């Protein structure tokens, strides 16, 4: 655990963009980006599921894009049209085994990186 390295956070105004990076993503499936929900438990905003399909939370769909670079073992989160509700600490994570028929078991996480959006 703790082997993923995140970068790219910062402070922006509403409507601007950021791109987060996560180095060390050795899995093709079960990788994603998370942020705390209302109860502060981490919730997925973007995922590559165990079957290879992409998932986006309704709150970010059409604005965020998960990009996977398999050869560089790196994934990105392109965040466009940011709003104040996107302010959070963002975490990248993978299931090193690529998941199973039961889903993903995320067991390797980044350190977390702050994104702050001002109105």
C-alpha positions in Angstrom: 0.0 0.0 0.0 0.9 3.6 -0.5 3.0 3.0 -3.7 0.9 5.2 -5.9 2.1 8.8 -6.3 -0.3 11.6 -7.2 0.4 15.0 -8.5 -1.4 17.9 -10.3 -3.7 19.4 -7.7 -4.1 23.0 -6.9 -6.5 26.0 -6.6 -8.6 27.2 -9.5 -11.8 29.2 -10.1 -15.1 27.8 -11.2 -15.1 26.8 -14.9 -11.4 26.1 -15.0 -9.6 22.8 -15.5 -7.1 20.6 -13.7 -5.4 17.3 -14.7 -4.4 14.9 -11.9 -1.7 12.2 -12.4 -1.3 8.8 -10.7 2.0 6.9 -11.2 2.2 3.2 -10.5 -1.0 1.9 -11.9 0.1 -1.6 -12.9 -3.5 -2.9 -13.3 -5.5 -2.8 -16.5 -8.8 -3.2 -14.7 -10.1 -2.0 -11.4 -8.5 1.4 -11.2 -10.1 4.7 -10.4 -10.3 8.1 -8.7 -12.1 8.7 -5.4 -13.1 11.6 -3.2 -14.8 11.8 0.2 -18.6 11.7 0.1 -21.0 13.4 2.7 -20.0 10.8 5.3 -16.3 11.2 4.4 -16.1 7.7 3.1 -14.3 7.6 -0.2 -16.6 7.4 -3.2 -15.7 6.7 -6.8 -15.9 9.5 -9.3 -14.3 7.6 -12.2 -13.4 3.9 -12.6 -12.3 1.2 -15.0 -14.4 -1.7 -13.9 -13.3 -5.4 -13.8 -14.9 -6.0 -17.2 -13.1 -3.0 -18.8 -16.1 -0.7 -18.8 -15.8 2.9 -17.7 -17.9 4.3 -14.9 -18.5 8.0 -14.0 -20.5 9.4 -11.1 -23.5 11.4 -12.3 -22.1 14.5 -10.6 -19.0 14.5 -12.9 -20.2 12.7 -16.0 -19.4 14.8 -19.1 -16.9 16.9 -17.3 -14.3 14.4 -16.0 -12.4 11.8 -18.0 -10.2 8.9 -16.8 -7.2 8.4 -19.1 -5.2 5.2 -18.8 -1.6 4.9 -20.1 -0.8 1.2 -19.8 2.7 1.5 -21.1 3.7 4.1 -18.6 1.7 2.6 -15.7 0.1 6.0 -15.3 -3.5 7.2 -15.2 -4.9 10.7 -15.3 -8.1 12.5 -14.3 -8.9 15.3 -16.7 -11.2 17.7 -14.8 -13.0 20.3 -16.8 -15.7 22.9 -15.9 -14.9 22.6 -12.3 -17.4 23.8 -9.7 -17.1 24.6 -6.0 -18.7 21.2 -5.3 -15.7 19.5 -6.7 -13.5 20.8 -3.9 -12.1 17.7 -2.2 -9.0 15.6 -1.6 -8.7 13.2 -4.5 -7.3 9.7 -4.2 -6.2 7.3 -6.9 -6.4 3.5 -6.3 -6.0 0.1 -8.0 -6.8 -3.5 -7.3 -3.4 -5.1 -8.1 -5.2 -8.4 -9.0 -7.5 -6.7 -11.5 -10.6 -7.6 -9.6 -12.9 -10.6 -9.9 -16.4 -11.5 -10.9 -17.5 -10.0 -7.5 -16.0 -6.6 -8.4 -13.0 -4.6 -7.4 -11.1 -4.8 -4.1 -9.0 -1.6 -4.1 -5.9 -2.3 -2.1 -3.3 0.2 -3.3 -3.9 3.9 -2.8 -2.2 7.2 -3.5 -1.4 9.8 -0.8 -4.3 12.1 -1.7 -4.1 15.5 -3.4 -6.1 18.6 -2.7 -8.3 20.3 -5.4 -9.8 23.6 -4.3 -12.3 25.4 -6.5 -13.4 29.0 -5.7 -16.6 30.5 -7.0 
